[in-house]
């Protein structure tokens, strides 16, 4: 009897846990062994969902009138994006697609969304994104139909506002930061990531402006940040402060090494010893040393030439 009782209790406990889990969580993972797809999506705030496709993230927002998609990432990612949007916002239209910035590894895929939700779904982007994509003339990337200037714009979708802000040229001069006042969340792509180092040698990155832009982000009113790269899930204001400190640390180390007469290779070795706190960060093994080289070259090029 005792065994049966325990078994029954276990069964009901499991059933209860399963019931709670399935009723409160709308999310999905598609990760089969041998499959090319590495995708998942999950809620990160009220009516805001994050979709991860390989090492990329995008978000979508569900309102009472329909959904708003952001960067579709690629045609393949957008197929998964369609499923996620339809599951979280069943039977409702897609009201808009918003490109965060002009880079094609985030902006590709809108054709797939439009195929499913209608060819007339508006595409919104910064006006310089339109100019760039016009020039690029890539048929896989449909052009924005509505543009936003440096002044920014507040879009209204039923019960939800989406504020698009231009806060600097730290990562192209086309970046729109989206702020969701109701969810107290911002969507920040590429100019900051969640506890991850920068990309390779940070080629062409204006590091002073990158840090200034991260500081401007902190002036906005928000609690949570959804990123385009880095650790999964949303970050918060502390995540942005850690990004600022990381890039500042790289520059401090580069300046000191150059003034001590160290070569680039010597600077890599010393900086890796001096900044052990980043060893657990995303892409550390892949790119941290390249980041040090990038910072070294940036200081040489942009700070030393000015004082000579
Ligand atoms: Zn980019």
Boltz pocket constraint, residues with backbone or C-beta under 6 A from the ligand:
constraints:
  - pocket:
      binder: B
      contacts: [[A, 101], [A, 103], [A, 106], [A, 171], [A, 189], [A, 190]]
      max_distance: 6.0
